């Protein structure tokens, strides 16, 4: 439109661009119609039409002011700024390729839903791929809907609820990682127990006595190399301070354009004493390794289905610990699905550790933080109080705390950054449990929680904040107990 409106002096080109504009307009309208039909949750006609009208007005103003030497260029600059302001940066509410998740009774053929939904049913496919076909998760299906212009997801969902054999329905909503927030710690470590150049900026390691822990484990022989799976935005597996401790699963999961997943992996398992970057609690890959499963996209969002599938994949690949610094608003339906996934992981021998969230409210309102069977982690700052952003743990069965303010760790492309959030506290607990599992592979979720709670540090308002983990004491107690048994 812009080029059409500024070329009247060039008659032939002007006519060509007019035809190009109308052809593009027809294609644009066809795209809107398709989006409306397939997924109205992604359809925002008001914003799009306002943008188009504004660009048209801007084009006309540029033509009228074409004889002005410099000020006319303010118009296209303003048009670009308006386009940037009006673009939709929000994640879609539902997965456009599978808006609903349903549980169907064993004796019901999923294809019978076609006669009840008709044109509204685009496809119905198993929601999850798993090795244990006896699990209830094998009977969940993902439904891709086609909409008529006047229909919404809720009306189709109500029709599904009336079908015999459909036992459970939930919307396949997008979840996101808990966005890191600004934070600063005035505590600077004094102990130089490793040769890593950034150790002086990692106050959280001193708070947890990681130097003493590393010293006590020298010469120790773990029973196994435990596997910690990070379910996030991916992990930069080639990072200079992560590569030796990383075990690959899928190459596509080893790209992290966002950075959140790499930071979480580095907190748990940055290579120590390699004269590079910072340190971590991991003495080396003989104790535990990190593997990435990418369940969140560049914008930090992933659907319930992709996150649950990530948990299943981690469990099927032999995960000892699953760490998830993500979540969303809670409901009974979501809790039911996550309970099934946690149960599946537990039966395979994995302990699930999740972040409490950064809303400053109760973690009981966040899934999967409120799911029975997970260890939920909130954050503390250097004075051992809860930062304003961290969710509280009242009503959470297995709640713990760890440093979560101004935490330095790797980010992609061999860089490092300080982030704050319960996302940063979670991999510290997950890494500690992975270390514990390397020494005692049969450790259960309850065993790990009780040991970390008993050896942890009580702080003001512990009922809200949880006990602050002390990995050195927990590992020392575990090793002593193992020695007595032997």
PyMOL commands that set and color helices and strands:
alter all, ss='L'
color gray80, all
select helices_A, chain A and resi 2-5+11-38+40-42+45-64+73-86+110-120+136-139+153-161+199-201+203-207+210-216+243-245+251-254+260-269+304-316+332-347+363-365+422-439+445-455+462-465+471-485
alter helices_A, ss='H'
color red, helices_A
select strands_A, chain A and resi 100-104+121-126+140-145+166-171+174-177+226-232+288-294+301-303+321-324+326-329+351-355+366-367+375-380+399-403+407-411+415-419+467-468
alter strands_A, ss='S'
color yellow, strands_A
deselect
rebuild
show_as cartoon
